Amino acid sequence: MHANLPLTLGDAAAAFNNQVIRGALAPDLAHQYTEVKSDEWVRACGAVTHFDREM
């Protein structure tokens, strides 16, 4: 149904490197957005959530 949508923030950050998508934003904004979202994904992968603690 939505096979083209990224399943994770990491997948979305990787897809953002597409030149067509990046071309829609100013270069500085595109770079900053990529850095912030990549960092957010790394931190999310290492976080222990309430759900994890309940397992």
C-alpha positions as CSV (number, residue, x, y, z in Angstrom):
1,M,0.0,0.0,0.0
2,H,2.7,2.5,1.0
3,A,5.7,0.6,-0.2
4,N,7.6,3.9,-1.1
5,L,7.3,5.4,2.4
6,P,10.4,5.0,4.7
7,L,9.7,2.7,7.6
8,T,12.1,4.4,10.0
9,L,13.6,7.8,10.6
10,G,17.0,6.3,9.5
11,D,15.4,5.2,6.2
12,A,13.9,8.7,5.8
13,A,17.2,10.4,6.5
14,A,18.9,8.2,3.9
15,A,16.1,8.9,1.3
16,F,16.5,12.6,2.0
17,N,19.9,12.5,0.3
18,N,18.0,12.2,-3.0
19,Q,19.1,15.3,-5.0
20,V,15.5,16.2,-6.1
21,I,14.3,16.4,-2.5
22,R,17.5,18.2,-1.3
23,G,17.1,20.6,-4.3
24,A,13.8,21.9,-2.9
25,L,15.6,23.4,0.2
26,A,18.5,25.8,0.5
27,P,21.8,23.9,0.8
28,D,22.5,25.1,4.3
29,L,19.0,24.1,5.5
30,A,19.2,20.7,3.8
31,H,22.6,20.0,5.4
32,Q,21.4,21.1,8.9
33,Y,18.2,19.0,8.6
34,T,20.2,15.9,7.6
35,E,22.6,16.4,10.5
36,V,19.8,16.9,13.1
37,K,17.7,14.0,11.9
38,S,20.7,11.6,11.6
39,D,21.7,12.5,15.2
40,E,18.1,12.1,16.3
41,W,18.0,8.6,14.8
42,V,21.3,7.5,16.5
43,R,20.0,8.7,19.9
44,A,16.7,7.0,19.4
45,C,18.4,3.7,18.6
46,G,20.3,3.8,21.8
47,A,17.5,5.0,24.1
48,V,15.8,2.7,26.6
49,T,12.1,3.4,26.5
50,H,9.4,2.7,29.0
51,F,8.2,-0.1,26.7
52,D,11.7,-1.7,26.8
53,R,11.8,-1.6,30.6
54,E,8.4,-3.3,30.8
55,M,9.5,-6.2,28.7
